[in-house]
Amino acid sequence: MANILSAKVHDLHTKNSG
């Protein structure tokens, strides 16, 4: 479960960065 949350956060950060 935590893995999915981590992935979502990472995706958000990448989207915000790019």
C-alpha positions as CSV (number, residue, x, y, z in Angstrom):
1,M,0.0,0.0,0.0
2,A,2.8,2.4,1.0
3,N,4.5,1.6,-2.3
4,I,1.5,3.0,-4.3
5,L,1.5,6.1,-2.2
6,S,5.2,6.6,-2.7
7,A,4.8,6.1,-6.4
8,K,2.0,8.7,-6.5
9,V,4.0,11.2,-4.6
10,H,6.9,10.6,-6.9
11,D,4.8,11.1,-10.0
12,L,3.4,14.3,-8.5
13,H,6.8,15.7,-7.8
14,T,8.0,14.8,-11.3
15,K,5.0,16.5,-12.9
16,N,5.5,19.6,-10.7
17,S,9.2,19.6,-11.6
18,G,8.6,19.2,-15.3
